[in-house]
Amino acid sequence: MSLTYAQFHALFVVPPATGLWFAVRRRSTARDPWRPRPAAVALLSVIALAYTTPWDNYLIEQGVWWYGEGRVAATLWRAPVEEYLFIALQPVVAGLWIHLLPAPSVLPSALPAVSLRSRVAGAIAGLTVGAAGLGLLSTPSTYYLGAIVAWSGPVLALQWGVGWPVIWRLRRTVALGVLVPSAYLWVADAIAIDRGVWIIAERYTTGIAVGGLPVEEAVFFVVTNLFVVQGLVLYDWVIARWE
């Protein structure tokens, strides 16, 4: 059965976003300290679009992946309009999901300030990840993986540099916040690839796949959901520090 990108949204993106919104809205109250911050989620969606768009279009232009004939409604630059919608909606799904989890025993706002030494160490760790990705770009078979890792480095350097001890203190919540939506999107992505919505170039991938899902795609969803979850945790903590 064929599947268009718009149908992919209708089946796999809009329903969980809508369901999570109603579930979180039903549970949250004005006194709930772990309720979603709409401004934070909206900000992350805007940042995701701004940061991902050039990278996404560049990889499409390089032929790392492309889209099946007749599967997209229209393109803007090199990417389908549905792609931009997906980039904007993924932070919403992850942001709603993490706030549907039980509140951590210690809220981000209750955690202390982070030392300069820790900030520097976190930034260096993130930049090291990015440097490792740059190294992977030199080989065609690791090009896509390297592009993901290199692209993630600056964001991880920023987030870890701001407050990696805060993220580590809430590591169980962060792990659940990342792994569950990632696992869901792994399944949805594998179905989209199987139905030919998008095609990943064999030349630029390692060839390692699980259940039809290239390892590069699995890494991508873990990384992007990590951006969102860490960003929301740090948002609460940073706001508390300013206040």
N, C-alpha and C positions, 0 to 999 in steps of 0.2 A: 504494500500500500504506500503510495507517495505521500509526502508530507511537505508542506511549505513552511517557511520560517514564521509566517503569521500564525499558522496552525500550531506550530511548536509553542509559541507564546500562549495561545489559547488553551493548550493542553497542559503545559508544564510550568509556566511562569505565572500567569495571571491567577489561576486557582490557588496555589499556595500563598501568594502574596495577599489575596483577598481573605482566605481562610485564617491566616495568621493575624491579619489586621483585626478581624472580628474577635478572634480568641483573646488577643492582647487587650483590646478595648473592653471586652467583657470582664476581664480579670482586674484591670488596672483601676485604681482610684487616685484621687488627688493626693492622698496621703501615702501612696505606694512609692517608696524610695527607689524602686527598681523599674519604674515605668519607663517606656520609650521616650526619647527626646526627639520630637519631630524635627526640630531645627537641626539637630546633629545628623539625623539620617538624611535630610534634604541636602545638607552641606556635603556629606560624603558622596551622595549621588552626583552632585555637581563636580566635585573634585575627581571622581572616577571618570566622568565623561571627559573632562579636560586633560587628564593624565593618560588615559587609555586611548583616546581617539587617534593621536599621531602614531603611536606604536602599532595599533591595530591596523590602520590603513597602510603603514609601511610594510608590515608582514604580508598583507594581502597583495600589495604591489610586487613583492619579492616572490610570490607564488608559494608561500608556506601553506596557505589554504585558499580555497575558493568555494563558490556556491553552485549548487546544482541548477541546471537549466530550468527556468520558470519557477524557482523556489522562493524568489524574493520579489517584493512589490516594486521597489525602486532603490537606487543607490545614491548616496551623498558622499562625494569624494570617491573613495574606492569601496566603502563599506555599505551594506544594505541599511536602510532606515531601521529595520527590525533589530539590527546589531546595536545601534545606539540606544534603542529602547531596552534591550537586554542589559547593557552596561548600566543604565540608570536604575533598573528594577532589581538587579541582584543585591545591591546594598540594602534595599528595602526588605527583601526576604530575610537576609542574614540579620539585619537590625531588629526586625520584629521577632525572629526566632530566639535570639539571645535574651530578650526581655520576657519571653514566655517561660524561660527556665526559672527555677527557684532562685531567689536572691542569694548572692554569696554571703557567707558568714560575716565577712567584712566588706562593706561597700567601698568602691574606689574613693569616694569623697572623704572617707575616714582614714585613708592611708597618708603617711607623712611625706614630706618633701624628699626629693632624690638628690644625692650629692653630685657635685660636678664630676667627680671621678667616675661615678656610675654612668653619668650621661655620656661622657667621652667614650667609655668602654662600649656602651650600647651602640653609639654611632659608628665606631670602628667595626663592630661585629656586622652591622648592616652593610657597610661599605665592602667588607670582606666577601659577603654573599654576592654583592654586585660584581666584584672583581672575578669571582669564580665563574659567574655567568659569562663575562666577557671572554674568558678563556675557552668556554665551550663553543663560542661563536666561530672559532677557527676551523671546525670540522663540520661538513654538511650534515652528517647524521645526528649531530647534537646541536644544530643551529637553532631549532625551535626551542629546545629546552634551555639553551644558553640565552636566547632572547627573553624568555620568561624570567629566568633567574637574574639576569643583568637588569632588566626593567624593574624587578622587585627591590633591588638593592637600595636605591635612594629612599624609597618609602619606608623600608625596614630601618634604615639608618636614622631617619627622622623620628619614627615612632619609638624605637628602642632608645634613641638618644634622649627623647623627652622623658621616658619613664619605664624602662624595661623592668625594674623591680616591682612596679605596680602590676604590670602584666603577669609577671611570674607569681606574685602573691595570689592572683585570681586565675591561676593556670587551669584549674579544673573547669571553671565556667568558660574560659576562653576555648579550651579544647572541645567541649561540647558545642559551643557556639559555632565553631569552625567545622567540625567533622560531620555533623548531621546534615546541614545544608550542602556541604561538599559531596557527601555520599549521594544525596538526592540528585544533585546536578550531574554527577558521574553517570548515573543511570539515564537521565534525560539526554545527556550529550551522546552517550553510546547509541541510543535510539535514533537521534538526529543524524549521526554519522551513517548508521545502517540504512536509514531511509534516504540518504543522499542530500540532505539539506545543506550540509557543508562537507567538503572533502579535504582531508589532511594529506599533504604531499609526503610520499614515502621518502623522497630524497632528503628531506630536512628533519626526519624523525629517526629515533633509535630503532624503531620496529618493535619495541616492547609494548605489548598491549594486554589488558586484562578484560575479558568479556567484551572484546571489540573496542575498548576505550584505550587510546594511546596514552602512555604514561605522561606525556607532555600535557595532555588535556587534564589529567588528574591533578598534576602539580599546579596547573593554572588555577583551578577552582579552589584548591587549598590556599594558595597564596592570596587570591583576591578576597576570599572570605576572611582570611587572617587580617588583611588590611582593614576590613570593615569592623570586625569584632574588636581588634586592638584600638582602632580609632574611637569607637564608642566608649570603651572602658576608660581610655585616656581623656576623653572629652569631659566625663563626669569629674575625673580627678583634677584636671586643669582648671575647670570652672570653680571647684572648691578651693583650690589654691589661690586663685584670683580674689575670691570673696573673702 
